[in-house]
Amino acid sequence: MSSKLSVLPTVRAHFDTFRDNANDAWHFWDYATFVGAPLAVGAVSAWRRIQLADVSGFLAGLAVFAALLFGLVVFVFQLRLQLRSTGVSATSTLARLVDQLFYNVNYAVVIGVGTTAVGIVAVHLANKNSAPVWISALLTGLGLHLTLTILMCVKRVHSAYRILAQ
C-alpha cells in the first residue's frame, strides 16, 4: 500500500494511548472496552441474526459525522500549535492530553470513513431496506467502536479542561 494511504501510524498512535498513566503499562481494560466490547456486540448481533433497517439513513448520518470529526482533527491540530507557541512544555500533562486527543480523534476519522465505506456496501446489498446479517453485525460493532472512541475523546477534553481550570 502506498505510504500516503497507510493509516497504520494513526492506528498505532491511537492504541498507544491505551496505557496506564501511572506506570506506562498497557491497560488491559482499555482493550477490553474498545476492542472486546464491539467484537462481542457484533458477534451477538450476528448470532441473533439482527438485520439493520434503513441503512441509507444510518449512512447519511454517519457520513456527516465523519466529516465533522475531520474538522475536529484540524481544530485539535491547531490547538496543539497554540500550546507550543505559548511555551507549554511538550511533556506537560496538558500537552500529553491534547496529543492523545489528536491521536484518538484522528483514529475516529479513520473508523468513521471505514464505517461509511462499509455502510455504502450495506446500502447496495440491502434487501427491502434491511442489510444482510453479516454486514449488519459489522456495522453494529464498528458503530459501537466509533461511539466508544468518541466518548474517550470527550473524557480527554474534560481532563484537559480540568487542568486549565486549576
DSSP file with accessible surface (Angstrom, degrees, kcal/mol):
  #  RESIDUE AA STRUCTURE BP1 BP2  ACC     N-H-->O    O-->H-N    N-H-->O    O-->H-N    TCO  KAPPA ALPHA  PHI   PSI    X-CA   Y-CA   Z-CA
    1    1 A M              0   0  184      0, 0.0     5,-0.1     0, 0.0     2,-0.0   0.000 360.0 360.0 360.0 143.1    0.0    0.0    0.0
    2    2 A S    >>  -     0   0   64      1,-0.1     3,-1.5     3,-0.1     4,-1.0  -0.319 360.0-128.0 -60.1 140.7    1.2    3.5   -0.7
    3    3 A S  T 34 S+     0   0  104      1,-0.3    -1,-0.1     2,-0.2     3,-0.1   0.775 110.0  61.3 -63.8 -22.4    2.7    5.3    2.3
    4    4 A K  T 34 S+     0   0  184      1,-0.2    -1,-0.3     3,-0.0    -2,-0.1   0.710 108.8  41.7 -76.3 -18.8    0.3    8.1    1.5
    5    5 A L  T <4 S+     0   0  123     -3,-1.5     2,-0.2     2,-0.0    -2,-0.2   0.555  87.6 113.8-101.2 -11.1   -2.7    5.9    2.0
    6    6 A S     <  -     0   0   42     -4,-1.0     4,-0.1     1,-0.1    -3,-0.0  -0.430  37.9-178.5 -70.5 129.6   -1.5    4.0    5.1
    7    7 A V     >  +     0   0   63     -2,-0.2     4,-2.4     1,-0.1     3,-0.3   0.312  55.9 105.4-103.8   7.0   -3.4    4.6    8.2
    8    8 A L  H  > S+     0   0   92      1,-0.2     4,-3.1     2,-0.2     5,-0.3   0.886  76.3  53.2 -58.8 -41.3   -1.2    2.3   10.3
    9    9 A P  H  > S+     0   0   79      0, 0.0     4,-2.5     0, 0.0    -1,-0.2   0.909 110.6  48.9 -60.5 -36.5    0.6    5.2   12.1
   10   10 A T  H  > S+     0   0   26     -3,-0.3     4,-2.3     2,-0.2    -2,-0.2   0.927 112.9  46.6 -65.7 -44.7   -2.8    6.6   13.1
   11   11 A V  H  X S+     0   0   40     -4,-2.4     4,-2.5     2,-0.2     5,-0.2   0.940 113.9  48.2 -64.6 -45.1   -3.9    3.2   14.4
   12   12 A R  H  X S+     0   0  164     -4,-3.1     4,-1.8     1,-0.2    -2,-0.2   0.921 111.8  49.2 -60.7 -46.3   -0.6    2.7   16.3
   13   13 A A  H  X S+     0   0   25     -4,-2.5     4,-0.6    -5,-0.3    -1,-0.2   0.904 111.4  50.3 -62.0 -40.6   -0.7    6.1   17.8
   14   14 A H  H >< S+     0   0    0     -4,-2.3     3,-1.5    89,-0.2    -2,-0.2   0.959 113.3  43.6 -61.9 -51.9   -4.4    5.6   18.9
   15   15 A F  H >< S+     0   0   41     -4,-2.5     3,-1.5     1,-0.3    -1,-0.2   0.764 103.3  67.0 -69.9 -21.3   -3.7    2.2   20.6
   16   16 A D  H 3< S+     0   0   81     -4,-1.8    -1,-0.3     1,-0.3    -2,-0.2   0.695  89.9  65.5 -70.0 -16.3   -0.5    3.6   22.1
   17   17 A T  T << S+     0   0    7     -3,-1.5     2,-1.8    -4,-0.6    -1,-0.3   0.551  76.1  91.8 -79.6  -5.4   -2.8    5.9   24.2
   18   18 A F    <   +     0   0    0     -3,-1.5     9,-2.4    -4,-0.2     2,-0.3  -0.363  65.2 118.3 -85.5  57.6   -4.2    2.7   25.9
   19   19 A R  B    S-A   26   0A  58     -2,-1.8     2,-0.4     7,-0.2     7,-0.2  -0.923  73.1-107.0-124.6 150.6   -1.6    2.9   28.7
   20   20 A D     >  -     0   0   57      5,-3.0     4,-2.2    -2,-0.3     5,-0.3  -0.616  25.1-143.4 -73.4 127.1   -1.8    3.4   32.4
   21   21 A N  T  4 S+     0   0   98     -2,-0.4    -1,-0.1     1,-0.2     0, 0.0   0.801  94.4  56.9 -64.4 -28.3   -0.7    6.9   33.3
   22   22 A A  T  4 S+     0   0   94      1,-0.2    -1,-0.2     3,-0.1    -2,-0.0   0.922 129.1   5.8 -72.8 -43.0    0.9    5.8   36.5
   23   23 A N  T  4 S-     0   0  108      2,-0.1    -2,-0.2    -3,-0.1    -1,-0.2   0.334  90.6-120.7-127.6   5.6    3.4    3.3   35.1
   24   24 A D     <  +     0   0  105     -4,-2.2     2,-0.2     1,-0.2    -3,-0.1   0.669  63.5 144.2  63.5  19.1    3.0    3.5   31.3
   25   25 A A        -     0   0   42     -5,-0.3    -5,-3.0     1,-0.1    -1,-0.2  -0.516  63.1 -85.8 -84.7 156.3    2.0   -0.2   31.1
   26   26 A W  B     -A   19   0A 141     -7,-0.2     2,-0.8    -2,-0.2    -7,-0.2  -0.368  42.5-132.0 -58.4 137.6   -0.6   -1.5   28.6
   27   27 A H    >>  -     0   0   57     -9,-2.4     4,-1.3     1,-0.2     3,-0.9  -0.827  15.6-164.2-102.0 104.4   -4.0   -1.0   30.1
   28   28 A F  H 3> S+     0   0  134     -2,-0.8     4,-2.4     1,-0.3     5,-0.2   0.865  85.6  57.0 -54.3 -43.8   -6.0   -4.3   29.7
   29   29 A W  H 3> S+     0   0  166      1,-0.2     4,-2.4     2,-0.2    -1,-0.3   0.799 100.7  57.8 -67.5 -27.0   -9.4   -2.7   30.4
   30   30 A D  H <> S+     0   0   35     -3,-0.9     4,-3.1     2,-0.2     5,-0.3   0.939 110.1  43.9 -64.4 -45.2   -9.0   -0.2   27.6
   31   31 A Y  H  X>S+     0   0   69     -4,-1.3     5,-2.2     1,-0.2     4,-2.0   0.908 113.3  51.4 -65.3 -40.9   -8.5   -3.1   25.1
   32   32 A A  I  <>S+     0   0   31     -4,-2.4     5,-1.7     3,-0.2    -1,-0.2   0.909 118.0  38.8 -61.9 -40.6  -11.4   -5.0   26.7
   33   33 A T  I  <5S+     0   0   59     -4,-2.4     4,-0.3     3,-0.2    -2,-0.2   0.953 123.8  35.0 -74.8 -51.8  -13.7   -2.0   26.4
   34   34 A F  I  <5S+     0   0   20     -4,-3.1    -3,-0.2    -5,-0.2    -2,-0.2   0.684 136.4  17.5 -85.7 -18.6  -12.7   -0.5   23.0
   35   35 A V  I  X5S+     0   0   53     -4,-2.0     4,-1.9    -5,-0.3    -3,-0.2   0.730 126.0  47.1-114.2 -49.7  -11.9   -3.7   21.1
   36   36 A G  I  ><S+     0   0   31     -5,-2.2     4,-2.8     1,-0.2    -3,-0.2   0.908 110.0  51.1 -64.2 -46.0  -13.6   -6.6   23.1
   37   37 A A  H  ><S+     0   0   37     -5,-1.7     4,-2.9    -4,-0.3     5,-0.3   0.938 111.7  45.9 -62.4 -48.3  -17.0   -5.0   23.6
   38   38 A P  H  > S+     0   0    7      0, 0.0     4,-2.6     0, 0.0    -1,-0.2   0.909 114.1  49.6 -62.0 -37.8  -17.6   -4.0   19.9
   39   39 A L  H  X S+     0   0  122     -4,-1.9     4,-2.5     2,-0.2    -2,-0.2   0.929 113.1  46.8 -63.7 -42.5  -16.4   -7.5   18.8
   40   40 A A  H  X S+     0   0   55     -4,-2.8     4,-2.8     2,-0.2     5,-0.2   0.925 113.3  47.6 -65.5 -43.6  -18.8   -9.1   21.4
   41   41 A V  H  X S+     0   0   60     -4,-2.9     4,-2.5     2,-0.2    -2,-0.2   0.913 113.0  49.0 -65.5 -40.6  -21.7   -6.9   20.4
   42   42 A G  H  X S+     0   0   10     -4,-2.6     4,-2.2    -5,-0.3    -1,-0.2   0.919 112.1  48.9 -62.8 -41.7  -21.1   -7.6   16.7
   43   43 A A  H  X S+     0   0   62     -4,-2.5     4,-2.9     2,-0.2    -2,-0.2   0.919 112.3  47.2 -65.2 -43.3  -20.9  -11.3   17.4
   44   44 A V  H  X S+     0   0   78     -4,-2.8     4,-2.9     2,-0.2    -1,-0.2   0.910 110.3  54.0 -64.6 -38.9  -24.1  -11.3   19.4
   45   45 A S  H  <>S+     0   0    4     -4,-2.5     5,-2.6    -5,-0.2     4,-0.2   0.916 112.4  43.4 -60.6 -42.8  -25.8   -9.3   16.6
   46   46 A A  H ><5S+     0   0   36     -4,-2.2     3,-1.2     3,-0.2    -2,-0.2   0.922 113.5  51.2 -68.5 -42.8  -24.7  -11.9   14.1
   47   47 A W  H 3<5S+     0   0  196     -4,-2.9    -2,-0.2     1,-0.3    -1,-0.2   0.888 112.0  46.4 -62.2 -39.1  -25.7  -14.8   16.4
   48   48 A R  T 3<5S-     0   0  163     -4,-2.9    -1,-0.3    -5,-0.2    -2,-0.2   0.457 110.9-126.8 -81.6  -2.5  -29.2  -13.2   16.9
   49   49 A R  T < 5 +     0   0  175     -3,-1.2     2,-0.3    -4,-0.2    -3,-0.2   0.869  41.8 178.8  59.3  42.1  -29.4  -12.7   13.2
   50   50 A I      < -     0   0   79     -5,-2.6     2,-0.5    -6,-0.2    -1,-0.2  -0.575  12.3-161.2 -76.9 133.9  -30.2   -9.0   13.6
   51   51 A Q        -     0   0  101     -2,-0.3     2,-0.3    85,-0.1    82,-0.1  -0.978  16.5-127.7-118.9 126.8  -30.6   -7.0   10.3
   52   52 A L        -     0   0   46     -2,-0.5    79,-2.3    80,-0.3     3,-0.3  -0.536  22.3-150.4 -72.6 134.7  -30.3   -3.3   10.3
   53   53 A A  B    S+B  130   0B  76     -2,-0.3    77,-0.2    77,-0.2     5,-0.1  -0.701  72.7  20.2-100.5 157.5  -33.2   -1.4    8.7
   54   54 A D     >  +     0   0   85     75,-1.8     4,-1.6    -2,-0.3     3,-0.4   0.931  67.2 170.3  50.6  54.7  -33.0    1.9    6.9
   55   55 A V  H  > S+     0   0    3     74,-0.4     4,-3.0    -3,-0.3     5,-0.2   0.843  70.8  63.1 -64.1 -31.0  -29.2    1.6    6.3
   56   56 A S  H  > S+     0   0   59      1,-0.2     4,-2.3     2,-0.2    -1,-0.2   0.892 102.6  48.8 -65.2 -36.4  -29.3    4.6    4.0
   57   57 A G  H  > S+     0   0   36     -3,-0.4     4,-2.1     2,-0.2    -1,-0.2   0.915 112.3  48.7 -66.6 -41.6  -30.4    6.9    6.9
   58   58 A F  H  X S+     0   0   79     -4,-1.6     4,-2.5     1,-0.2    -2,-0.2   0.924 111.4  50.7 -60.3 -44.6  -27.7    5.5    9.1
   59   59 A L  H  X S+     0   0   29     -4,-3.0     4,-2.6     2,-0.2     5,-0.2   0.903 107.6  52.3 -63.5 -41.4  -25.2    6.0    6.3
   60   60 A A  H  X S+     0   0   59     -4,-2.3     4,-1.9     1,-0.2    -1,-0.2   0.940 112.9  44.1 -62.2 -46.6  -26.2    9.7    5.8
   61   61 A G  H  X S+     0   0   43     -4,-2.1     4,-2.4     1,-0.2    -1,-0.2   0.910 113.4  51.2 -64.4 -41.0  -25.8   10.5    9.5
   62   62 A L  H  X S+     0   0   14     -4,-2.5     4,-2.8     1,-0.2    -2,-0.2   0.902 107.4  52.4 -64.0 -41.4  -22.5    8.6    9.6
   63   63 A A  H  X S+     0   0   44     -4,-2.6     4,-2.0     2,-0.2    -1,-0.2   0.918 111.6  46.2 -63.3 -42.2  -21.1   10.4    6.6
   64   64 A V  H  X S+     0   0   93     -4,-1.9     4,-2.3    -5,-0.2    -1,-0.2   0.926 112.5  51.3 -64.5 -43.1  -21.9   13.8    8.2
   65   65 A F  H  X S+     0   0   78     -4,-2.4     4,-2.2     1,-0.2    -2,-0.2   0.917 108.7  50.4 -60.8 -44.4  -20.5   12.7   11.5
   66   66 A A  H  X S+     0   0    8     -4,-2.8     4,-1.9     1,-0.2    -1,-0.2   0.897 109.8  51.3 -62.4 -39.2  -17.2   11.6    9.9
   67   67 A A  H  X S+     0   0   65     -4,-2.0     4,-1.8     1,-0.2    -1,-0.2   0.912 109.4  49.6 -64.7 -41.8  -16.9   14.9    8.1
   68   68 A L  H  X S+     0   0  120     -4,-2.3     4,-1.9     1,-0.2    -2,-0.2   0.883 107.7  54.9 -64.5 -36.5  -17.4   16.8   11.4
   69   69 A L  H  X S+     0   0    9     -4,-2.2     4,-2.1     2,-0.2    -1,-0.2   0.888 104.0  54.6 -63.0 -38.1  -14.7   14.6   13.0
   70   70 A F  H  X S+     0   0  121     -4,-1.9     4,-1.8     1,-0.2    -1,-0.2   0.921 106.9  50.7 -62.2 -41.7  -12.3   15.6   10.3
   71   71 A G  H  X S+     0   0   43     -4,-1.8     4,-2.0     1,-0.2    -1,-0.2   0.889 108.1  53.6 -60.8 -37.0  -13.0   19.2   11.1
   72   72 A L  H  X S+     0   0   71     -4,-1.9     4,-2.8     2,-0.2     5,-0.2   0.881 103.4  56.1 -66.4 -37.0  -12.3   18.4   14.8
   73   73 A V  H  X S+     0   0   10     -4,-2.1     4,-2.4     2,-0.2    -1,-0.2   0.935 108.0  48.3 -58.9 -45.2   -8.9   16.9   13.9
   74   74 A V  H  X S+     0   0   77     -4,-1.8     4,-2.3     1,-0.2    -1,-0.2   0.921 111.4  50.6 -63.0 -40.7   -7.9   20.1   12.2
   75   75 A F  H  X S+     0   0  117     -4,-2.0     4,-2.5     2,-0.2    -2,-0.2   0.928 110.5  47.9 -63.5 -45.4   -9.1   22.1   15.3
   76   76 A V  H  X S+     0   0    2     -4,-2.8     4,-2.4     2,-0.2    -1,-0.2   0.898 109.9  53.9 -64.8 -36.8   -7.1   19.9   17.7
   77   77 A F  H  X S+     0   0  115     -4,-2.4     4,-2.0    -5,-0.2    -1,-0.2   0.945 110.2  46.8 -59.5 -46.0   -4.0   20.2   15.5
   78   78 A Q  H  X S+     0   0  104     -4,-2.3     4,-2.2     1,-0.2    -2,-0.2   0.896 109.2  54.5 -64.3 -39.6   -4.4   24.0   15.7
   79   79 A L  H  X S+     0   0   50     -4,-2.5     4,-2.3     1,-0.2    -1,-0.2   0.920 106.9  51.0 -59.9 -42.3   -4.8   23.8   19.4
   80   80 A R  H  X S+     0   0   49     -4,-2.4     4,-2.2     1,-0.2    -1,-0.2   0.896 108.1  52.4 -65.1 -38.4   -1.6   21.8   19.8
   81   81 A L  H  X S+     0   0   84     -4,-2.0     4,-2.2     1,-0.2    -1,-0.2   0.906 108.8  50.7 -62.1 -40.2    0.2   24.5   17.7
   82   82 A Q  H  X S+     0   0  101     -4,-2.2     4,-1.4     2,-0.2    -2,-0.2   0.906 108.6  51.2 -64.7 -41.4   -1.1   27.2   20.1
   83   83 A L  H  <>S+     0   0   19     -4,-2.3     5,-2.0     1,-0.2     4,-0.3   0.915 110.5  49.9 -60.2 -42.4    0.1   25.3   23.1
   84   84 A R  H ><5S+     0   0  188     -4,-2.2     3,-1.2     1,-0.2    -2,-0.2   0.907 110.2  49.2 -63.1 -42.2    3.5   25.0   21.5
   85   85 A S  H 3<5S+     0   0   96     -4,-2.2    -1,-0.2     1,-0.2    -2,-0.2   0.726 106.4  57.0 -73.9 -19.0    3.6   28.7   20.7
   86   86 A T  T 3<5S-     0   0  100     -4,-1.4    -1,-0.2    -3,-0.2    -2,-0.2   0.412 118.4-107.9 -91.9   2.2    2.6   29.7   24.3
   87   87 A G  T < 5 +     0   0   66     -3,-1.2     2,-0.3    -4,-0.3    -3,-0.2   0.608  60.1 159.5  86.8  13.1    5.5   27.8   25.8
   88   88 A V      < -     0   0   44     -5,-2.0    -1,-0.3    -6,-0.2    -2,-0.1  -0.544  49.4-107.7 -69.2 129.6    3.6   24.9   27.3
   89   89 A S    >   -     0   0   65     -2,-0.3     3,-1.6     1,-0.1     6,-0.4  -0.319  15.2-133.0 -60.4 138.2    6.1   22.0   27.8
   90   90 A A  T 3  S+     0   0   66      1,-0.3    -1,-0.1     5,-0.1    -2,-0.1   0.705 108.1  51.2 -65.2 -19.0    5.7   19.2   25.4
   91   91 A T  T 3  S+     0   0  121      4,-0.1    -1,-0.3     5,-0.0    -2,-0.1   0.410  84.9 116.1 -99.5   3.1    6.0   16.8   28.4
   92   92 A S  S <> S-     0   0   33     -3,-1.6     4,-2.5     1,-0.1     5,-0.2  -0.258  77.9-115.3 -68.6 159.3    3.3   18.5   30.5
   93   93 A T  H  > S+     0   0   71      1,-0.2     4,-2.6     2,-0.2     5,-0.2   0.902 116.3  52.9 -61.1 -40.6    0.1   16.7   31.3
   94   94 A L  H  > S+     0   0   18      2,-0.2     4,-2.4     1,-0.2    -1,-0.2   0.944 110.4  45.7 -61.8 -48.2   -1.9   19.2   29.3
   95   95 A A  H  > S+     0   0    0     -6,-0.4     4,-2.6     1,-0.2    -1,-0.2   0.904 112.4  52.2 -63.0 -39.2    0.2   18.7   26.2
   96   96 A R  H  X S+     0   0   88     -4,-2.5     4,-2.7     2,-0.2    -1,-0.2   0.921 109.7  48.8 -63.7 -41.1    0.1   14.9   26.6
   97   97 A L  H  X S+     0   0   10     -4,-2.6     4,-2.7     2,-0.2    -2,-0.2   0.910 111.9  48.6 -65.0 -40.6   -3.7   15.0   26.9
   98   98 A V  H  X S+     0   0    5     -4,-2.4     4,-2.5     2,-0.2    -2,-0.2   0.908 111.5  50.4 -67.2 -38.3   -4.0   17.2   23.7
   99   99 A D  H  X S+     0   0   40     -4,-2.6     4,-2.5     2,-0.2    -2,-0.2   0.940 112.2  46.6 -62.2 -46.3   -1.6   14.8   21.9
  100  100 A Q  H  X S+     0   0   22     -4,-2.7     4,-2.7     1,-0.2    -2,-0.2   0.907 110.3  53.6 -63.2 -38.8   -3.7   11.8   23.0
  101  101 A L  H  X S+     0   0   12     -4,-2.7     4,-3.0     2,-0.2     5,-0.3   0.924 108.3  50.2 -60.1 -43.8   -6.9   13.6   21.9
  102  102 A F  H  X S+     0   0   48     -4,-2.5     4,-2.8     1,-0.2     5,-0.2   0.946 111.6  47.5 -60.0 -47.3   -5.4   14.3   18.5
  103  103 A Y  H  X S+     0   0   88     -4,-2.5     4,-2.1     1,-0.2   -89,-0.2   0.909 114.9  46.3 -61.4 -41.5   -4.5   10.6   18.1
  104  104 A N  H  X S+     0   0    0     -4,-2.7     4,-2.2     2,-0.2    -2,-0.2   0.908 114.9  44.7 -69.9 -42.7   -7.9    9.5   19.2
  105  105 A V  H  X S+     0   0    0     -4,-3.0     4,-2.1     2,-0.2    -2,-0.2   0.913 112.4  52.4 -68.9 -39.7   -9.9   11.9   17.1
  106  106 A N  H  X S+     0   0   38     -4,-2.8     4,-1.8    -5,-0.3    -2,-0.2   0.926 111.2  47.4 -60.7 -42.2   -7.7   11.1   14.1
  107  107 A Y  H  X S+     0   0   16     -4,-2.1     4,-2.8    -5,-0.2    -1,-0.2   0.893 107.2  56.8 -64.2 -39.8   -8.4    7.4   14.6
  108  108 A A  H  X S+     0   0    0     -4,-2.2     4,-3.0     1,-0.2    -1,-0.2   0.873 104.5  53.1 -60.9 -36.3  -12.1    8.2   15.0
  109  109 A V  H  X S+     0   0   15     -4,-2.1     4,-3.0     2,-0.2     5,-0.3   0.940 109.2  48.8 -62.7 -44.9  -12.0    9.8   11.5
  110  110 A V  H  X S+     0   0   38     -4,-1.8     4,-2.8     1,-0.2    -2,-0.2   0.938 114.3  44.9 -60.5 -46.0  -10.4    6.6   10.1
  111  111 A I  H  X S+     0   0   22     -4,-2.8     4,-3.1     2,-0.2     5,-0.2   0.908 113.0  52.0 -65.4 -39.8  -13.1    4.5   11.8
  112  112 A G  H  X S+     0   0    0     -4,-3.0     4,-2.2    -5,-0.2    -2,-0.2   0.927 112.5  44.3 -62.0 -43.7  -15.8    6.9   10.6
  113  113 A V  H  X S+     0   0   87     -4,-3.0     4,-2.3     2,-0.2    -2,-0.2   0.927 115.4  48.6 -67.8 -42.2  -14.6    6.7    7.0
  114  114 A G  H  X S+     0   0   33     -4,-2.8     4,-2.3    -5,-0.3    -2,-0.2   0.921 112.2  48.0 -63.7 -41.6  -14.2    3.0    7.2
  115  115 A T  H  X S+     0   0    0     -4,-3.1     4,-2.7     1,-0.2    -1,-0.2   0.889 109.5  53.7 -66.9 -36.5  -17.6    2.5    8.7
  116  116 A T  H  X S+     0   0   21     -4,-2.2     4,-2.2    -5,-0.2    -1,-0.2   0.921 107.9  50.6 -62.0 -42.0  -19.1    4.8    6.0
  117  117 A A  H  X S+     0   0   50     -4,-2.3     4,-1.9     2,-0.2    -2,-0.2   0.924 111.2  47.6 -62.5 -42.8  -17.5    2.6    3.3
  118  118 A V  H  X S+     0   0   29     -4,-2.3     4,-2.6     1,-0.2    -1,-0.2   0.905 110.1  54.2 -64.1 -37.9  -19.0   -0.5    4.9
  119  119 A G  H  X S+     0   0    0     -4,-2.7     4,-2.4     2,-0.2    -2,-0.2   0.873 104.5  53.8 -63.1 -37.6  -22.3    1.4    5.0
  120  120 A I  H  X S+     0   0   80     -4,-2.2     4,-1.8     2,-0.2    -1,-0.2   0.932 110.2  46.8 -62.3 -43.8  -22.1    2.1    1.3
  121  121 A V  H  X S+     0   0   69     -4,-1.9     4,-1.8     1,-0.2    -2,-0.2   0.925 110.6  53.5 -62.8 -41.4  -21.7   -1.6    0.7
  122  122 A A  H  X S+     0   0    0     -4,-2.6     4,-1.2     1,-0.2    -2,-0.2   0.890 105.7  52.7 -61.7 -40.6  -24.6   -2.3    3.0
  123  123 A V  H  < S+     0   0   50     -4,-2.4     3,-0.4     1,-0.2    -1,-0.2   0.917 111.1  47.1 -61.7 -40.3  -26.9    0.0    1.1
  124  124 A H  H  < S+     0   0  152     -4,-1.8    -1,-0.2     1,-0.2    -2,-0.2   0.791 116.8  43.1 -73.4 -25.6  -26.1   -1.8   -2.1
  125  125 A L  H  < S+     0   0   82     -4,-1.8    -1,-0.2    -5,-0.2    -2,-0.2   0.541  87.1 121.4 -93.6  -8.7  -26.6   -5.2   -0.6
  126  126 A A     <  -     0   0   28     -4,-1.2     2,-0.5    -3,-0.4     5,-0.2  -0.279  49.4-153.4 -62.7 138.3  -29.8   -4.3    1.3
  127  127 A N  B >  S-C  130   0B 129      3,-2.7     3,-1.6     1,-0.2    -1,-0.1  -0.965  77.3 -15.3-112.1 120.6  -32.9   -6.3    0.5
  128  128 A K  T 3  S-     0   0  207     -2,-0.5    -1,-0.2     1,-0.3     3,-0.1   0.913 130.8 -52.4  51.4  43.5  -36.2   -4.5    1.1
  129  129 A N  T 3  S+     0   0  102      1,-0.2   -75,-1.8    -3,-0.1     2,-0.4   0.614 118.6 102.8  71.6  12.8  -34.3   -1.8    3.2
  130  130 A S  B <   -BC  53 127B  29     -3,-1.6    -3,-2.7   -77,-0.2   -77,-0.2  -0.995  65.5-130.8-127.1 138.4  -32.6   -4.2    5.6
  131  131 A A        -     0   0    0    -79,-2.3    -5,-0.1    -2,-0.4   -79,-0.1  -0.426  35.6 -89.3 -80.7 155.5  -28.9   -5.2    5.3
  132  132 A P     >  -     0   0   33      0, 0.0     4,-2.4     0, 0.0   -80,-0.3  -0.215  40.9-109.2 -59.0 156.9  -27.7   -8.8    5.4
  133  133 A V  H  > S+     0   0   18      1,-0.2     4,-2.7     2,-0.2     5,-0.2   0.904 114.4  52.4 -57.2 -46.8  -26.9  -10.2    8.8
  134  134 A W  H  > S+     0   0  150      1,-0.2     4,-1.8     2,-0.2    -1,-0.2   0.900 113.9  41.6 -63.4 -39.8  -23.1  -10.2    8.4
  135  135 A I  H  > S+     0   0    2      2,-0.2     4,-2.7     1,-0.2    -1,-0.2   0.840 112.3  55.4 -79.5 -27.7  -22.8   -6.6    7.3
  136  136 A S  H  X S+     0   0    0     -4,-2.4     4,-2.4     2,-0.2    -2,-0.2   0.925 109.2  48.0 -64.6 -42.7  -25.4   -5.5   10.0
  137  137 A A  H  X S+     0   0    9     -4,-2.7     4,-2.5     2,-0.2    -2,-0.2   0.914 111.9  49.5 -64.2 -41.4  -23.2   -7.2   12.6
  138  138 A L  H  X S+     0   0   77     -4,-1.8     4,-2.7    -5,-0.2     5,-0.2   0.934 112.6  46.8 -63.7 -45.6  -20.1   -5.5   11.2
  139  139 A L  H  X S+     0   0    1     -4,-2.7     4,-2.7     2,-0.2    -2,-0.2   0.882 111.4  52.4 -64.7 -36.3  -21.8   -2.1   11.2
  140  140 A T  H  X S+     0   0   38     -4,-2.4     4,-2.2     2,-0.2    -2,-0.2   0.944 112.7  43.9 -64.9 -47.1  -23.1   -2.6   14.7
  141  141 A G  H  X S+     0   0    9     -4,-2.5     4,-2.5     2,-0.2    -2,-0.2   0.927 116.3  46.4 -64.2 -44.6  -19.6   -3.4   16.0
  142  142 A L  H  X S+     0   0   39     -4,-2.7     4,-2.7     2,-0.2     5,-0.2   0.896 111.0  53.1 -65.9 -38.4  -18.0   -0.6   14.1
  143  143 A G  H  X S+     0   0   17     -4,-2.7     4,-2.4    -5,-0.2    -1,-0.2   0.916 111.4  45.4 -62.6 -42.7  -20.7    1.8   15.3
  144  144 A L  H  X S+     0   0   49     -4,-2.2     4,-2.9     2,-0.2     5,-0.2   0.922 111.9  52.3 -65.9 -42.1  -20.1    0.9   18.9
  145  145 A H  H  X S+     0   0   16     -4,-2.5     4,-2.1     1,-0.2    -2,-0.2   0.928 111.6  46.5 -59.6 -44.4  -16.3    1.1   18.4
  146  146 A L  H  X S+     0   0    6     -4,-2.7     4,-2.4     2,-0.2    -1,-0.2   0.925 112.2  50.7 -64.1 -43.7  -16.7    4.6   17.0
  147  147 A T  H  X S+     0   0   78     -4,-2.4     4,-2.4     1,-0.2    -2,-0.2   0.931 111.0  47.9 -61.8 -45.1  -19.1    5.7   19.8
  148  148 A L  H  X S+     0   0   32     -4,-2.9     4,-2.1     1,-0.2    -1,-0.2   0.895 110.6  52.2 -63.4 -39.0  -16.7    4.5   22.5
  149  149 A T  H  X S+     0   0    0     -4,-2.1     4,-2.0    -5,-0.2    -1,-0.2   0.918 109.3  49.3 -64.2 -41.5  -13.8    6.2   20.8
  150  150 A I  H  X S+     0   0   35     -4,-2.4     4,-2.4     1,-0.2    -2,-0.2   0.911 108.7  53.1 -64.8 -40.4  -15.7    9.5   20.7
  151  151 A L  H  X S+     0   0  101     -4,-2.4     4,-2.2     1,-0.2    -1,-0.2   0.894 107.2  52.1 -62.6 -36.4  -16.6    9.1   24.4
  152  152 A M  H  X S+     0   0   15     -4,-2.1     4,-2.3     2,-0.2    -1,-0.2   0.910 108.0  51.9 -64.3 -39.0  -12.9    8.7   25.2
  153  153 A C  H  X S+     0   0    7     -4,-2.0     4,-2.4     2,-0.2    -2,-0.2   0.918 108.2  51.0 -63.1 -41.4  -12.2   11.9   23.3
  154  154 A V  H  X S+     0   0   89     -4,-2.4     4,-2.5     1,-0.2    -1,-0.2   0.919 109.1  51.6 -62.0 -41.4  -14.9   13.7   25.4
  155  155 A K  H  X S+     0   0  108     -4,-2.2     4,-2.5     1,-0.2    -1,-0.2   0.908 109.3  49.7 -62.6 -40.9  -13.2   12.4   28.5
  156  156 A R  H  X S+     0   0   14     -4,-2.3     4,-2.5     2,-0.2    -1,-0.2   0.902 109.8  50.5 -66.9 -39.2   -9.8   13.7   27.4
  157  157 A V  H  X S+     0   0   76     -4,-2.4     4,-2.6     2,-0.2    -2,-0.2   0.933 111.1  49.8 -62.6 -42.8  -11.3   17.1   26.6
  158  158 A H  H  X S+     0   0  103     -4,-2.5     4,-2.3     1,-0.2    -2,-0.2   0.924 110.9  48.9 -61.2 -44.9  -12.8   17.1   30.1
  159  159 A S  H  X S+     0   0   31     -4,-2.5     4,-1.6     1,-0.2    -1,-0.2   0.907 111.7  49.0 -62.5 -41.8   -9.5   16.1   31.7
  160  160 A A  H  X S+     0   0   13     -4,-2.5     4,-2.1     1,-0.2    -1,-0.2   0.909 110.4  51.5 -64.7 -41.0   -7.6   18.9   29.8
  161  161 A Y  H  X S+     0   0  159     -4,-2.6     4,-2.3     1,-0.2    -2,-0.2   0.909 105.7  54.8 -62.6 -41.2  -10.2   21.4   30.8
  162  162 A R  H  X S+     0   0  153     -4,-2.3     4,-0.6     1,-0.2    -1,-0.2   0.880 107.4  50.7 -61.0 -36.7   -9.9   20.5   34.4
  163  163 A I  H >< S+     0   0   51     -4,-1.6     3,-0.9     1,-0.2    -1,-0.2   0.929 112.3  46.2 -65.6 -43.0   -6.1   21.1   34.2
  164  164 A L  H 3< S+     0   0  116     -4,-2.1    -2,-0.2     1,-0.2    -1,-0.2   0.821 108.1  57.3 -68.0 -31.5   -6.7   24.5   32.7
  165  165 A A  H 3<        0   0   66     -4,-2.3    -1,-0.2    -5,-0.2    -2,-0.2   0.585 360.0 360.0 -77.7 -10.2   -9.4   25.4   35.3
  166  166 A Q    <<        0   0  190     -3,-0.9    -3,-0.0    -4,-0.6    -4,-0.0  -0.338 360.0 360.0 -70.8 360.0   -7.0   24.8   38.2
